[in-house]
């Protein structure tokens, strides 16, 4: 005679009913007065850390994948209130746990490192070149930058038009007397 419990991952993981703790509380949502009187929401607690039914690898993957559903004590908490009947919510909780266990039972495929293709390297270089050209167009022309640098060296970074160079420019009609950069 087979014990009652949960079977997952094609029968490789069997969790006895004694390891599952159930709690039933009031459910939210539609249902009229019935929703206020019957405890149809199912809350399933499964102690993952202390379960002898799980192998170390499956336990580690389950803890990693479901860390948002775990309590500090290592209990996995699964709830269901999709249905108005308690037995359907119990079945829904068990289905959710079965899916989690099946996903944790699958070993992740190791990543095989690959080299980028010649085409992808060429495309990357081309986009970098285009970006560089775009940024170069935003810069002022070379001779204007050199003049600006020379002016800063003579007059300081940002002064009023009080140095002799700016006076000469104002006399020549080049807009002296304003803020000069």
JOTAVEN-V887221 format. One record per helix or strand of 3 or more residues. SS is the DSSP state (H for helix, E for strand). FROM is the first residue (numbers start at 1). LEN is the number of residues. If there is no record, write none. Layout:
# JOTAVEN-V887221
ss=SS from=FROM len=LEN
ss=SS from=FROM len=LEN
This chain:
# JOTAVEN-V887221
ss=E from=5 len=4
ss=E from=13 len=4
ss=H from=17 len=3
ss=E from=20 len=6
ss=H from=33 len=5
ss=E from=41 len=7
ss=H from=56 len=10
ss=H from=67 len=3
ss=E from=75 len=6
ss=H from=86 len=20
ss=H from=118 len=21
ss=H from=142 len=14
ss=H from=164 len=8
